[in-house]
Amino acid sequence: MPVQPLRVRADRDVCCSAGLCTATAPDLFDQDEEDGLVLVLRPQVPTDREQAARQAVNLCPSRALSLDPPD
């Protein structure tokens, strides 16, 4: 059975627009041009990007990001 990817979530109500997620993993996150809030580009994190996703979650100053285990 193939390994299911982790899922990343962002709470835009909590986001403070620091941009550390986009600096850490620009292929996974972006910032909305209008309000600067986080946008998740790839909710299912590729296995080879799990470390970057975990680092982005850990660096988020407002704790707006979280990782969910695979289904």
DACOR-V405069 format. One record per residue. N is the residue number from 1. PHI is phi in whole degrees, 0 to 359 (* if undefined). D_FIRST is the distance of its C-alpha to the first C-alpha in whole Angstrom. Layout:
n: {N/N}
phi: {PHI/PHI}
d_first: {D_FIRST/D_FIRST}
//
This chain:
n: {1/2/3/4/5/6/7/8/9/10/11/12/13/14/15/16/17/18/19/20/21/22/23/24/25/26/27/28/29/30/31/32/33/34/35/36/37/38/39/40/41/42/43/44/45/46/47/48/49/50/51/52/53/54/55/56/57/58/59/60/61/62/63/64/65/66/67/68/69/70/71}
phi: {*/292/286/278/284/294/244/254/234/230/261/293/287/260/305/251/63/292/83/294/295/290/288/278/218/294/277/254/228/217/240/298/294/279/240/77/284/298/235/270/276/224/300/266/280/300/307/285/245/299/297/295/295/297/295/299/299/292/277/297/292/261/60/279/254/212/245/252/295/301/295}
d_first: {0/4/7/9/12/15/18/22/25/28/31/34/36/36/36/39/38/38/36/34/31/32/34/30/28/30/26/25/28/32/35/37/40/42/41/39/36/33/31/27/26/22/21/17/18/16/15/18/20/19/22/24/23/24/27/28/28/30/32/33/36/36/33/32/28/25/22/19/16/13/13}
//
